[in-house]
Amino acid sequence: MKNILVTGGAGFIGSNFVRSLLAYEPELQIVTLDLLTYAGKLENLSDLPSPERHTFIQGDICDRTLVDRILSDHAIDTIVHFAAESHVDRSILGPMPFIQTNIVGTFTLLEAAKTAWAGKSSKFRFHHVSTDEVFGSLQPGDPAFNERTPYDPHSPYSASKAASDHLVRAYATTYGLPVTISNCSNNYGPYQFPEKLIPLMILNGITGKPLPVYGQGAQIRDWLHVVDHCEAIVRILRAGKTGETYCIGGDNQPTNLEIVRTICEILDRKVPRADGQPHESQITYVTDRPGHDFRYDIDISKISRELGWHPSRALQTGLEETVDWYLTHPAWVDSVLQKQDFSVWMDANYQERN
């Protein structure tokens, strides 16, 4: 890698990835392309290490002219594609942005890469970041998802990601585009927009708001710290075989309710409530999400065996670090909570479920 384009690099995972690359790849030049929709924030890219090696461009991955110009002007040899609409609840309320960004946007990038890299002898790589949600839901006793699990998406979000995965594989098979794909489990860590479970519980917990838990909180997820995820992607870029898919997970299996209770226990120690009540008293059970997948579990044996990667953070440690990050970054938190889109959407979604 010499010149890398990171799409969605102002979002949660993308911005952590940019930081990791700048910190540990001293020769690399990075271009970030991000539309700065509600979950993308320039604040996520503040105080970067070696900022002189980073270029930010605001724009849409569906804009073929813009993407062509970036690939040419910056001699891009590697694309890491994070840009996506990613929240299941939003996809249920309004699927169209998910179709446009996740499917049409991925198609636009693939077409641009195919054209830009055609007939050139240098090594190129298109890495597509996907999700374990494309595999559907597991029941108790089912084996974990792996690279050979059939696709069975259950939401507009996961269906759009499944479609983009298929497009990437089709461009590898049909046009010989050098691709890799990763399917990851639920990420958590710094800079995550608080519509997702863990940051929502942290911020609602410290502001005295209800902690909404779908159903009885029995859904099971695998949780992956975002820094571990970034390290896995770097490992794939360095040593992964083109055309291959790698599953990335945190190697754990808590229920959603267990996650919420653990966060409450951490908050009780770090920011006890003024009334002396435990944060767990804020838990409120709300109507379950339509088509809510029961269980995700992901088998990381392939990436561990072939590339020597495994998660370095235990879940308890990662949650402690994540709570600490949100507590020590009040300016970032305030900038998110003051966004009209976030407050309006959260209020409407909570009322609908209650």
Stockholm file with secondary structure:
# STOCKHOLM 1.0

chainA/1-354         MKNILVTGGAGFIGSNFVRSLLAYEPELQIVTLDLLTYAGKLENLSDLPSPERHTFIQGDICDRTLVDRILSDHAIDTIVHFAAESHVDRSILGPMPFIQTNIVGTFTLLEAAKTAWAGKSSKFRFHHVSTDEVFGSLQPGDPAFNERTPYDPHSPYSASKAASDHLVRAYATTYGLPVTISNCSNNYGPYQFPEKLIPLMILNGITGKPLPVYGQGAQIRDWLHVVDHCEAIVRILRAGKTGETYCIGGDNQPTNLEIVRTICEILDRKVPRADGQPHESQITYVTDRPGHDFRYDIDISKISRELGWHPSRALQTGLEETVDWYLTHPAWVDSVLQKQDFSVWMDANYQERN
#=GR chainA/1-354 SS CCEEEEETTTSHHHHHHHHHHHHHCTTCEEEEEECCCTTCCGGGGTTCSSGGGEEEEECCTTCHHHHHHHHHHTTCCEEEECCCCCCHHHHHHCCHHHIIIIIIIHHHHHHHHHHHHTTCCSCCEEEEEEEGGGGCCCCTTCCCBCTTCCCCCCSHHHHHHHHHHHHHHHHHHHHCCCEEEEEECEEESTTCCTTSHHHHHHHHHHHTCCEEEETTSCCBCCEEEHHHHHHHHHHHHHHCCTTCEEEECCSCCCBHHHHHHHHHHHHHHHSCCTTCCCGGGGEEEECCCTTCCCBCCBCCHHHHHHHCCCCCSCHHHHHHHHHHHHHTCHHHHHHHHTCHHHHHHHHHHHHHHC
#=GC SS_cons         CCEEEEETTTSHHHHHHHHHHHHHCTTCEEEEEECCCTTCCGGGGTTCSSGGGEEEEECCTTCHHHHHHHHHHTTCCEEEECCCCCCHHHHHHCCHHHIIIIIIIHHHHHHHHHHHHTTCCSCCEEEEEEEGGGGCCCCTTCCCBCTTCCCCCCSHHHHHHHHHHHHHHHHHHHHCCCEEEEEECEEESTTCCTTSHHHHHHHHHHHTCCEEEETTSCCBCCEEEHHHHHHHHHHHHHHCCTTCEEEECCSCCCBHHHHHHHHHHHHHHHSCCTTCCCGGGGEEEECCCTTCCCBCCBCCHHHHHHHCCCCCSCHHHHHHHHHHHHHTCHHHHHHHHTCHHHHHHHHHHHHHHC
//
